[in-house]
Amino acid sequence: MPGLVILALLQFYVAIAQVKTSPVGTPIKPFNTYIYQSLQWRNIGPLQGGRCVAVAGLKNNPLVFFMGTAGGGIWKTEDAGWSWRNISDGY
């Protein structure tokens, strides 16, 4: 127990030391867009599926998933979420 108190005090001291040594008014580093240039948006589910209640996948086929929603039935994707189709009630 005393070791935890000493550790907590040490962490507090380090945090205070870092705050005191950081210059006031330092501008925020600009956002580096180069890091995120290769990312692309993609559809990961139905446009209006409602609340998701349950999700399940097939162990032998990593591209197939099923999703149960509160107001939209059961949905299935066979391409890892690029497109979904309703397999429960057709709506």
Secondary structure, 3 states (H helix, E strand, C coil): CHHHHHHHHHHHHHHHHHHHHCCCCCCCCCCCHHHHCCCCCCCCCCCCCCCEEEEEEECCEEEEEEEEECCCEEEEECCCCCCCEECCCCC
